[in-house]
Amino acid sequence: ITPGQNFFNTGFQIEAAYDANTGNQLWITNRTETPATRVDIIAISNGLYMEVNQATAAVVGYSATTGAQLWTKQLTNVNPYNSIGGYQNVVANGICYLWGFGGDVWAINMATGDILWQTNTEVLHGDAGTDTPYGTWPLWTFGLGTVADGILYVPEGHEYSPPLFHGAQQLAINITNGELVWKMLAFDVTNPPAIADGVMLTLIQNYLKSLKVK
């Protein structure tokens, strides 16, 4: 980066990997990027990691062992608001569940880059109308989501809040097909739900709530 550009690159990004036990450098590389865009490492699992360009919505998979590029995928039907709040994710069983501020959600195979399904909060929740300032139900959380018992839990809302807006939901999404399992009123954008023994603990706006999820 250069002064005044904050997190936005100038056309390249240097990445390196180190042995966590010895500190020895395993590899280092210089990647060409789209200038003045933000590129985030969004997930690492099973020797693989992914990056997403917040401006172009291009997702790339790499080997964490060698740094070699394995695949690239262009996300489609992307809400432009995704580029403002960026993307969040959680990984389970080699699948990256990726969502953006514009309300889009994808399930991506980290080994191949195949998009297993794609949905959005308009499909899951309905038209936001004037209930939010964005014309959609946004997904922008500082904490990540949670996967348990075949369900992805993602809260609607936005950092930084206020304003709270009417109708925000905690979404429970089937990780196999992206369909809604259930939803409930919630505006928790600071922490992912905690789940143990079939019980989820989550913030519902300004108070805690515990409920049995299975």
N, C-alpha and C positions, 0 to 999 in steps of 0.2 A: 504494500500500500504506500501511498504518498500522503503528505500532510493535507488534511481536509477531506480525504476520501474515506475515512473511517474503516469499515470492513470490506470495502470494495476494491477488487484487484485492478492492476494496471495492464493486464494482458497475460499474466503468468502466475503460477503458484508452485512453490517448492514444497515437496513432501518427503518425509524420511521415516523409516521404521527402525526401532531400536529393541534389542533384547532386554526384556524387563528384568532379567536376573543379573546380567553382566553389564548392561549399558552399551554393549557393542552395536555399532550401526550395521543394520542388515541391508538396507538399500536407501538410495536417495535419488530423486528425479525432479525435473523441472517440467511442469505441465503447461501447455498453452491454453489460455482461457479467454473468454469474451471480455474485453476491457470494460471496466466500470460496472462489473457485476459481482454479486456475492455468491461464493461457492462454499457450501457447507458439507463436512463429513457427517453423514446422518445415521450411519449404523455400521457396526462391525460384529461379525458372528461367524464361527466355523471357518476361520481363515479368509473371510471375504469382507469387503466393506464397500459402501456406496457413497456417492456424492450427488448433490442436486444443485443446479444453478437456479437461484431464486428468480432471476429475470427471464431466463429462456425455458425453464421447466424441463431441461435435459437432465436425465439421470444416468450415471455411469457406474458400472461395477468394476472393482479392482481386486487383485489378489493381495492380501495383507502380507503374504510370505515373500513375494517378489516385487510388488508394486505394479505388475503388468495389468493393462486394461483388458478386461474380459468381455465386456459388452457395453453398449450404449442404447438408451431408449428415450424417445421423445414423448413426454406425457401429452395427452390430447384432451380436448374439451376442458381446458384449464380456466378457472375463474381468475380474472386479472388481479383480484385482491390477494391471491396467494403470494404474489411477488412483494407485497407490502409487509405482511406478517411473517412470511417465510413458511417453512415446512417443519413438522414434527414427526416423530416416528417411534415405533416400538418393534422389536424383532422377536419372533417366536418360531422355533422349528424351521429355520432357514427362510422364513417369509418375513419381509419387511412390510409393515402396515404404515403407510405414509399418508399424512393429511395436511391440508393447507388452510390458511386464513379464510380463503374463499369458500370453504365448506366441502372441498373435494377430498375423497378418500380412495386410496389404491392399495391393493395387495400385490406385492412384487416378489417373484422368485429371485433370491439373491444370487443363485448360481447361474441363472440363464438370462435374467432380465425380463422374463415373461410377465406380463400383467395378468394376474389371475382373475381379478375383477376390479371394477371401478364404480363408485357411487358418489353421492353428495348429500348434503343436509336437506336439500329441497326434496329429494326422493325419500329420505328417511323421516323427515319431519314435516314437510309441506312448505308452502310459500311463506317467506318471512314477511312479505308486505312491508308495512311501515313499522313493524315491531323492532327492527334494528336499523341503525344508521346506514347499513351496507346493502340492503336489499336482499340479503341472504343470511342464513344462520352461520356465523363464523366459528372456526375451530382454531383457536390460538392460545395455547397453554404453555406456561414455562416448565411445568412438570410434564413428563411424557404420559402416554396412555398406558393401559394395563390389559394384558391378555390372560384369561383364566377360563378353563373348562370350555374352550372353543368359542369364547366370546371376547370381542374387543370393546373395551369401555373407553369412550372419548367424551369429554364434557364440552358443550357449546359455551362460548363466551369469548372474551378478548382481554388481553393485557394491552395497555395498562387500563384498569378499570378504576373509577367509574367512566362512562355511565353503565350501570346495570340496565338491562333491557328486558322487557316483558317476554315471557315464554321460553327462555333458554332451557335446554334439556340435557340431562345425562343420557347419552346414547349407548345402548348395548347392541353390538353389531355381530352377526354370525360371521366368523372368520372364513367359513367355507365358501359362502356365496355373496357376502356383503349385504345381506338383508337384515332389516331391523328385527331384533328379538323383543326388546321393550325400551321404553324411555320414561323418564320422570323429570319433574321440574328440578333444575340445578343451575348454578352459575359458579362453578369451581374452576378457576383457571390457574391456580398456583400449585396444585399437587395432583398426581394421578391417584385414582382410587386404590386403596389398600385392600387386598383380598386374602383371606385365610379361612380354611375349613368351610368354604361355601358362604362366607359372610363378607360383605363389602362395607368398608368404612369410607365415607366421602363427605366433603363439605357441600352443603346445600345453601348457597349464598352466604349467610353469616352464621350458620350453626352446623354442628355435626349431625350426621344421620347414619345409623347402621341398619342394614337390611340383609335378609337372607337372599342369596342369588341363585342357589341351587338346592 
